[in-house]
């Protein structure tokens, strides 16, 4: 696999920077001097400029870069999915030696379904909501292969098992809305690999997946490459994912490849200034907010908040237990369709504290967040806000309680009204939460925008005119419009580029220090949780199996499930084996430990009764028969 448009130093690309092509075997995908321009009114806006790359059989190429760098445009050009009026120029655009530009619509349709497959970032929008998962997988097999419905059904079951779906037969009968985001993405990957494609294009495929499932997907992709010689073009802002999956990588900035080379070498010893900033903006398992700020590609002049307090960080875990409890959950239980989702959750979050909540997709993290914010009532249990019992539904809570608890979601696209200007969105929150009159709102909106490092000029724009990171900062500004005591952050940075993620995380810490705000921070990214959290709770199938300070969780000893998550989230060599049992998903029934069916340390006694919580250190509790005694 070659990259033929990039250098290890800044500057204009030239022919001497072209990497010589390998010629020992034919390429699966060959792109030479590709340029893509989008029509905007009467003018053309260049999105990709003179990009060349080659992917050979069984090889993986990673494309990384910020939003707008042109990564997805390269992939869409390879798939011939670009809009009609887009201008595409290339010396070569070939798949298995065939010129993609000369293929008819019917030939392209057969090629996309059979030899080229794609998996996109948002799994829900890629699945048909009116068809079951089984129907969507079997349709692909029957249409492109000489297979009966029965054989296709058996293959569909096997495909779901290959992507580590528990109880595959049941999942085949479900509709997309009945699955978590991670489960939806696994279904998409099952559809994509159903026909053993020669080229698999993955555009941010693991954004919605937790660390253990990401590790499993990496293993699946590696198996595809070894057993079927599947080539992979992986587009991602997750540098760790690219480093683990790909031998070669290209770094794109402003439509051009500015850096390229061996993935491990390039990221371990970055030479290009832009690559250096990308690498420094990623949190590590050894770096926390108390150690300093994350690197940002474009430091803003609107960071007036950071000067309010001293060094980064908030109260220590021991001090937080002495502070006012902003949130207390007591015996929270929830069920859907007769299936229990949360089992007696108890937790406490103090003022100024960040409580990280981690666990796999479907563990109940978002369900707990909706119960805390009053968007969903629990079956049983009590939510206390600042010492007062809160109504189970937000519309029944007192105005002060609605103001005190706000939420920031994973995708601002779905929470900001696309038809309203940012000033209208913020003004409505200021009226409802802060009870400000019109004149005061007009003065407060520019202050809110500056507090999230946006220019006041953004007030007249609509969400569609903002980048993903800017929209998320606008959503954070709305959440802080009423000076809340608790903000629930449900995967607030998982859809953002690493550099934009760094900006948002720094911003959240600045706002927390300024207002002494408590955070319930939900994320599948262990590095982000390590950087942000003061205390961490580990949720498994609706049970809080471990709780402790950030230092205690990452230093151990740990619950076996926590150990699995930490192993899956670490990219150091030699850690693949401890995470291997993550794929052995079994449905655990009865009254025993819920994790016993997957635990390599399980004993017969673990199947008989649910383990109690055992204290291994002050503030550190583990629910396990084998640990903490």
Residue pairs with C-beta under 8 A, 6 or more apart in sequence:
1 22
1 54
1 55
1 56
1 59
1 60
1 61
1 247
1 248
2 19
2 20
2 21
2 22
2 53
2 54
2 56
2 248
3 19
3 52
3 53
3 54
3 61
3 248
3 250
3 257
3 260
3 261
4 18
4 19
4 21
4 32
4 52
4 53
4 54
5 13
5 17
5 18
5 33
5 50
5 51
5 52
5 53
5 250
5 256
5 257
5 260
6 13
6 17
6 19
6 250
6 251
6 256
6 257
6 258
6 259
6 260
7 13
7 17
7 258
7 259
7 260
8 259
8 260
8 261
8 271
8 272
9 271
9 272
10 258
10 272
10 273
10 274
13 50
13 256
13 257
18 52
19 260
21 54
22 54
22 56
25 56
25 57
26 56
26 57
26 96
26 97
27 54
27 55
27 56
27 94
28 55
28 56
28 57
28 95
28 96
28 198
28 199
28 231
29 53
29 54
29 55
29 78
29 94
29 95
29 199
29 231
29 233
30 54
30 92
30 93
30 94
30 95
31 51
31 52
31 53
31 54
31 74
31 77
31 78
31 90
31 92
31 93
31 94
32 52
32 90
32 91
32 92
32 93
33 50
33 51
33 52
33 89
33 90
33 91
33 92
34 48
34 50
34 51
34 52
34 74
34 77
34 88
34 89
34 90
34 93
35 46
35 48
35 49
35 50
35 51
35 87
35 88
35 89
35 90
36 46
36 47
36 48
36 70
36 73
36 74
36 77
36 82
36 86
36 87
36 88
36 89
36 255
37 44
37 45
37 46
37 47
37 86
37 87
38 44
38 45
38 47
38 83
38 86
38 87
39 45
39 85
39 86
39 87
44 87
46 255
47 70
47 73
47 255
48 70
48 73
48 74
48 77
48 255
48 256
49 70
49 254
49 255
49 256
50 256
51 70
51 74
51 252
51 255
51 256
51 257
52 91
53 61
53 74
53 250
53 257
55 61
55 199
55 231
55 232
55 233
56 231
57 198
57 229
57 231
58 225
58 226
58 229
58 230
58 231
59 225
59 231
59 232
59 247
59 248
60 221
60 225
60 231
60 232
60 233
60 234
60 245
60 246
60 247
60 248
61 232
61 233
61 234
61 246
61 248
61 249
61 250
62 234
62 235
62 236
62 242
62 243
62 245
62 246
62 248
62 249
62 250
62 263
63 71
63 74
63 75
63 233
63 234
63 235
63 236
63 249
63 250
63 252
64 71
64 235
64 236
64 237
64 239
64 242
64 249
64 250
64 251
64 252
64 278
65 71
65 237
65 251
65 252
65 253
65 497
66 237
66 253
66 297
66 497
66 499
66 500
67 237
67 467
67 468
67 469
67 497
67 500
68 254
68 467
69 252
69 253
69 254
69 255
70 252
70 254
70 255
70 256
71 203
71 235
71 252
72 203
72 235
73 82
73 255
74 235
74 252
75 118
75 201
75 203
75 233
75 235
76 82
77 88
77 90
77 93
78 93
78 95
78 100
78 116
78 201
78 233
79 112
79 116
79 118
79 201
80 100
80 101
80 103
80 108
82 88
88 101
90 101
92 99
93 99
93 100
93 101
94 100
95 111
95 115
95 116
95 198
95 199
96 115
96 198
100 108
103 111
110 144
112 118
113 140
113 143
113 144
113 195
114 144
114 195
114 197
115 195
115 197
115 198
115 199
116 197
116 198
116 199
116 200
116 201
117 191
117 192
117 193
117 195
117 197
117 199
117 200
117 201
118 192
118 200
118 201
118 202
118 203
119 126
119 185
119 188
119 189
119 192
119 200
119 201
119 202
119 203
119 205
120 126
120 188
120 203
120 204
120 205
121 203
121 204
121 205
121 207
121 208
121 495
122 208
122 411
123 176
123 181
123 184
123 185
123 187
123 188
123 208
124 176
124 177
124 181
124 184
126 188
127 133
127 136
127 176
127 184
127 187
127 188
128 136
128 176
129 175
129 176
129 177
130 175
131 139
131 175
132 172
132 173
132 174
132 175
133 160
133 171
133 172
133 173
133 174
133 175
133 176
133 179
133 187
134 153
134 156
134 172
134 173
136 187
136 191
137 152
137 155
137 156
137 159
137 160
137 172
137 187
137 190
137 191
137 194
138 149
138 152
138 153
138 155
138 156
140 191
140 194
140 195
141 147
141 151
141 152
141 155
141 156
141 194
141 195
142 148
142 149
142 152
144 195
145 152
145 195
147 155
153 172
155 194
156 172
156 190
156 194
157 168
157 169
157 172
158 168
159 190
159 191
159 193
159 194
160 168
160 171
160 172
160 186
160 187
160 190
161 168
162 190
162 193
162 220
163 186
163 187
163 189
163 190
163 193
163 216
163 217
163 220
164 186
164 213
164 216
164 220
164 582
164 583
164 585
165 171
165 183
165 186
165 187
165 190
165 585
166 585
166 586
166 587
167 587
171 179
171 183
171 187
176 184
176 187
179 187
180 361
180 362
181 208
181 209
181 361
182 208
182 209
182 210
182 213
182 360
182 361
182 362
183 361
183 362
184 208
185 205
185 206
185 208
185 209
186 213
186 217
189 205
189 217
189 220
192 200
193 200
193 220
193 224
193 230
196 224
196 228
196 230
197 230
198 229
198 230
198 231
199 230
199 231
199 232
199 233
200 221
200 224
200 230
200 231
200 232
200 233
201 232
201 233
201 235
202 221
202 232
202 233
202 234
202 235
202 236
203 235
204 235
204 236
204 237
204 238
204 495
205 217
205 234
205 236
206 213
206 214
206 217
206 236
206 238
206 241
207 238
207 494
207 495
208 361
208 410
208 491
208 494
209 217
209 361
209 524
210 358
210 359
210 360
210 361
210 524
210 565
211 524
211 525
211 526
211 565
211 568
211 569
212 360
212 564
212 565
212 568
212 569
212 579
212 582
213 360
213 361
214 241
214 524
214 568
214 569
215 567
215 568
215 569
215 576
215 579
215 582
216 568
216 582
216 583
218 241
218 244
218 245
219 576
219 583
221 230
221 232
221 245
222 245
224 230
224 232
225 231
225 232
232 245
232 246
234 241
234 242
234 245
234 246
236 242
237 496
237 497
237 498
237 501
238 498
239 267
239 278
239 279
239 282
239 498
240 282
240 527
240 571
242 249
242 263
242 267
243 249
243 263
243 264
243 267
243 571
244 571
246 263
247 262
247 263
248 260
248 261
248 262
248 263
249 260
249 261
249 262
249 263
249 266
249 267
250 257
250 259
250 260
251 257
251 258
251 259
251 260
251 266
251 272
251 274
251 275
251 278
252 258
253 274
258 272
258 274
258 275
259 266
259 270
259 271
259 272
259 274
259 275
260 266
266 275
267 275
267 279
270 276
270 278
270 279
274 297
277 295
277 296
277 297
277 499
278 297
278 498
278 499
280 294
280 295
281 294
281 295
281 296
281 297
281 498
281 499
281 501
281 502
282 294
282 498
282 502
282 527
283 294
283 505
283 527
283 528
283 530
283 531
284 527
284 530
285 526
285 527
285 530
285 554
285 569
285 570
287 530
287 531
288 313
288 530
288 531
288 550
289 312
289 313
289 314
289 505
289 509
289 531
289 532
290 311
290 312
290 313
291 312
292 312
293 306
293 312
293 506
293 509
294 502
294 505
294 506
294 531
295 499
295 502
296 499
296 502
296 503
296 506
297 499
298 499
300 453
300 503
302 449
302 450
302 452
302 453
302 454
302 455
303 453
303 510
304 450
304 451
305 451
305 507
305 510
305 511
305 513
305 514
306 506
306 510
308 510
308 513
308 514
309 513
309 514
312 509
312 513
313 509
314 320
314 352
314 353
314 354
314 509
314 512
314 513
314 534
315 323
315 350
315 352
315 353
315 534
316 534
316 549
317 534
317 535
317 548
317 549
317 550
317 551
317 552
317 619
318 618
318 619
320 350
320 352
320 353
320 534
320 535
321 348
321 350
321 619
323 350
323 351
323 352
323 353
324 350
324 351
324 386
324 387
325 348
325 349
325 350
325 384
325 386
325 387
326 349
326 350
326 351
326 353
326 385
326 386
326 404
326 485
326 486
326 518
327 347
327 348
327 349
327 372
327 383
327 384
327 385
327 405
327 486
327 518
327 520
328 347
328 348
328 349
328 382
328 383
328 384
329 345
329 346
329 347
329 348
329 368
329 371
329 372
329 381
329 382
329 383
329 384
330 346
330 381
330 382
330 383
330 384
331 344
331 345
331 346
331 380
331 381
331 382
332 342
332 344
332 345
332 346
332 368
332 371
332 378
332 380
332 381
332 382
332 383
333 340
333 342
333 343
333 344
333 345
333 378
333 379
333 380
333 381
334 340
334 341
334 342
334 364
334 367
334 368
334 371
334 376
334 378
334 379
334 542
335 341
335 379
340 542
341 364
341 367
341 542
342 364
342 367
342 368
342 371
342 378
342 542
343 541
343 542
343 543
344 381
344 543
345 364
345 368
345 381
345 539
345 542
345 544
346 544
347 355
347 537
347 544
347 547
349 355
349 486
349 518
349 519
349 520
350 518
351 485
351 516
351 517
351 518
352 512
352 516
352 517
352 518
353 518
353 519
353 534
353 535
354 512
354 518
354 519
354 521
354 532
354 533
354 534
354 535
355 518
355 519
355 520
355 521
355 533
355 534
355 535
355 536
355 537
356 521
356 522
356 523
356 529
356 532
356 533
356 535
356 536
356 537
356 550
357 365
357 368
357 520
357 521
357 522
357 523
357 536
357 537
357 539
358 365
358 522
358 523
358 524
358 526
358 529
358 536
358 537
358 538
358 539
358 565
359 365
359 538
359 539
359 540
359 565
360 524
360 540
360 565
361 524
362 541
363 539
363 540
363 541
363 542
364 539
364 541
364 542
365 490
365 522
365 539
366 490
366 522
367 376
368 539
369 407
369 488
369 490
369 520
369 522
370 376
371 377
371 378
371 381
371 383
371 392
372 383
372 405
372 486
372 488
372 520
373 394
373 405
373 406
373 407
373 488
374 383
374 390
374 391
374 392
374 393
374 394
374 395
374 396
374 397
374 402
374 405
375 394
375 407
377 392
377 393
378 392
382 389
383 389
383 390
383 392
384 390
385 401
385 404
385 405
385 485
385 486
386 404
386 485
388 401
390 397
390 401
390 405
391 397
391 401
394 402
402 433
403 433
403 434
403 482
403 483
403 484
404 482
404 484
404 485
404 486
405 484
405 485
405 486
405 487
405 488
406 433
406 478
406 479
406 480
406 482
406 484
406 486
406 487
406 488
407 479
407 487
407 488
407 489
407 490
408 472
408 475
408 476
408 479
408 487
408 488
408 489
408 490
408 492
409 415
409 475
409 490
409 491
409 492
410 490
410 491
410 492
410 494
410 495
411 495
412 463
412 468
412 471
412 472
412 474
412 475
413 463
413 468
413 471
415 475
416 425
416 463
416 471
416 474
416 475
416 478
417 424
417 425
417 463
418 462
418 463
418 464
419 462
420 462
421 459
421 460
421 461
421 462
422 449
422 458
422 459
422 460
422 461
422 462
422 463
422 466
422 474
423 445
423 459
423 460
425 463
425 474
425 478
426 441
426 445
426 448
426 449
426 459
426 474
426 477
426 478
426 481
427 441
427 442
427 445
429 478
429 481
429 482
430 436
430 440
430 441
430 444
430 445
430 448
430 481
430 482
431 441
432 482
433 481
433 482
434 444
434 481
434 482
434 483
436 444
444 481
445 456
445 459
446 456
446 459
448 477
448 480
448 481
449 455
449 456
449 458
449 459
449 474
449 477
450 456
451 477
451 480
451 511
452 473
452 474
452 476
452 477
452 480
452 507
452 511
453 473
453 503
453 507
454 470
454 473
454 474
454 477
458 466
458 470
458 474
463 471
463 474
466 474
467 500
468 495
468 496
468 497
468 500
469 496
469 497
469 500
469 501
469 503
469 504
472 492
472 493
472 496
472 500
472 504
473 503
473 504
473 507
476 492
476 504
476 507
476 508
476 511
479 487
480 487
480 511
480 515
480 517
483 515
484 517
485 517
485 518
486 517
486 518
486 519
486 520
487 517
487 518
487 519
487 520
488 519
488 520
488 522
489 508
489 519
489 520
489 521
489 522
489 523
490 522
491 522
491 523
491 524
492 504
492 508
492 521
492 523
493 500
493 501
493 504
493 505
493 523
493 525
493 528
494 523
494 524
494 525
496 504
501 528
505 528
505 531
505 532
508 519
508 532
509 532
511 517
512 519
519 532
521 529
521 532
521 533
523 529
523 532
525 569
526 565
526 566
526 569
527 569
529 536
529 550
530 550
530 554
533 550
534 549
534 550
535 547
535 548
535 549
535 550
535 619
536 547
536 548
536 549
536 550
536 553
537 544
537 546
537 547
538 544
538 545
538 546
538 547
538 553
538 559
538 561
538 562
538 565
539 545
540 559
540 561
540 594
540 595
541 594
541 595
543 594
543 623
544 623
545 559
545 561
545 562
545 595
545 622
545 623
545 624
546 553
546 558
546 559
546 561
546 562
546 621
546 622
546 623
547 619
547 620
547 621
548 617
548 619
548 620
548 621
549 619
549 620
552 617
552 619
552 620
553 562
553 620
554 566
556 563
557 616
557 622
557 627
557 628
558 566
558 622
558 627
559 595
559 622
559 623
559 624
559 627
560 595
560 599
560 600
560 601
560 624
560 626
560 627
561 595
561 598
561 599
563 578
564 578
564 579
564 581
564 582
564 598
567 575
567 578
567 579
568 579
568 582
581 598
581 599
581 600
582 598
584 598
585 598
586 597
586 598
587 597
588 594
588 595
588 596
588 597
588 598
590 607
590 608
591 608
591 609
591 610
592 606
592 607
592 608
592 609
592 610
593 599
593 602
593 606
593 607
593 610
593 611
593 624
593 625
594 610
595 602
596 602
596 606
596 607
599 606
601 626
602 626
603 625
603 626
605 625
606 625
606 626
610 623
611 623
611 624
611 625
612 623
613 621
613 622
613 623
614 621
614 622
614 623
614 624
614 627
614 628
614 629
615 621
615 628
616 622
616 627
616 628
621 628
622 628
